[in-house]
Amino acid sequence: MAIKIYGRLSSANVQKINWFCNYANINIINLNYGGVHGKTQTSDFKKMNPNCRVPVLDDSKLILYESNAILRYLSKRFNILVEENVETNGKIDQWIDWGSFTFASPCSLLTAHKLSLPQDQRNELIAEKAKKDILNLLEIVEDQLSNQNFIVGEKFSLADIPLGIWSHRCVNLKISFNNFPNINNWYIKLNEMNSFQKTVINAPLPPN
């Protein structure tokens, strides 16, 4: 029985789940909720997630929300990208959260004021501030990748997923990696993955 994922394909948090599932060959059904599709304020959806946000996972009897929790659950459930070393796992968790919150915050703001909001609600000053914040944070990622191919070590891990998605959003928003050679090399490696191409590169942009 396929796992159901409630959430629009343009959502970065939904893309986390879709990318992982495609990488792991997990059969899922995507149901468009949120953004222009609406339906997150319905009583049925609120029963699944009282926060009225996507994604929501429906795995038989298990209903789960919060994208990082879903990502970790699926990793353990299917034993894909599971890291047994405690110290390495701690680093992976750190970067999952950093990518999902610290880095995602200005990326979300820039997305809102360049793509998602109606034209009359966009603020160029907010967008410019968000872009500066992103560039400052990219310096941290650039340093992290200075001696390794992926965010935590030499192999692809869950740590690469949130940052990979938001880094691609930066590309969509015309932020260049020309001054970040390590990030650029890492981003090229992600682009070589069919799962990244299918679920992130080919995904629609917000608010669709």
Helices and strands as residue ranges (DSSP letters): E 3-6, H 12-23, E 28-31, G 35-37, H 43-48, E 56-59, E 62-65, H 67-78, H 86-97, I 98-102, H 104-111, I 112-116, G 119-121, H 124-144, H 160-172, H 181-191, H 194-196, I 197-201
